[in-house]
Amino acid sequence: KSKEPVKTEWGSQSMVFTYFQGDINSMVDEHFSRALSNAKNPQDLSTKHRGKTVVLKNSELLSKC
């Protein structure tokens, strides 16, 4: 059984149905807070921890970690 939209907007070539009820800002903040708290720390990209430098045939340098 499908829900009825809370709000419906019509444009010249579109219709937008809104099904969400509540404070969208709080929901977005909660989502990103949860996602960021579960994220791992990015790899240390400081110059102290450089990997090997590889020279390619066309003389371009590539840093390999």
Order of alpha helices (4+ residues) and beta strands (2+ residues): beta-beta-alpha-beta-beta
